[in-house]
């Protein structure tokens, strides 16, 4: 019973996208979405709900309400080092690692592919230029096939031996056959060794690489290429899953703040700007930018369009910043006014204001000197 309970815990694979929540209830706070292919560590089970501590602490479902499997146990016999990329949870934090892993295996694959091509060229060159070596290689391949066939026969004999151990006479006959097979196998091995020695001697005399060794190297390269290609495929799948998760998170964030962004409008002027209003008004300070509603001096301001609400240096305006029941900004009585953007002649930078102030002071100084 204890072993059965332990088998329900430990590392599991996410078979369907699942939501991790803070509590066991399905309406508790949502913490994160785990995509298909992720790995989770289960520490507690309650019906179809489980508590996990990796890659995040929380609760999720091991089966859907319709009975579909969401979390599947991982095979403990598998070598974790061989599965390091496959069990990696594709989150934003490890996207860089996934990309690096993919690049490493792509380089390995390219290197193996180049090595394979060079080795195959060597084999082809040796076989074309040296028919005797090619003939020995063919004989050696035939011997290898015979040896492989003989090994398979021995395996069949061994299985037959296990099945007929209770029958003495049949067992004796089988032993005789096995002895004959072993003798034949030994003869094949000796012939193969002789062929190898001839091949080595011939290759050494001709100053070429041993074709058999090159062929074995080709087999190793082919196996390594298949492993590298598998890693690349896994990295592509995880990178795609990580990208999809980031996109989902970005969409969720956009949805959370979309209502605020809809109310934001970019205008040409901002509160605090110093501008010049045409028509003799002069220099004023912007206190509000945007649309205005209500009646001001008999004008329906909603038909005017975007306006600047400004503060004047003298009480030459027509408002304190309020129109009707709404206060757009706050200044002294008649120190405020609203003007459409078309009345704004230009915005004055701090450098321009300082230059004008300098000219005013200079003119005042000259006037004072002239009066004296």
Order of alpha helices (4+ residues) and beta strands (2+ residues): alpha-beta-beta-beta-beta-beta-beta-beta-alpha-alpha-alpha-alpha-beta-beta-beta-beta-beta-beta-beta-beta-beta-alpha
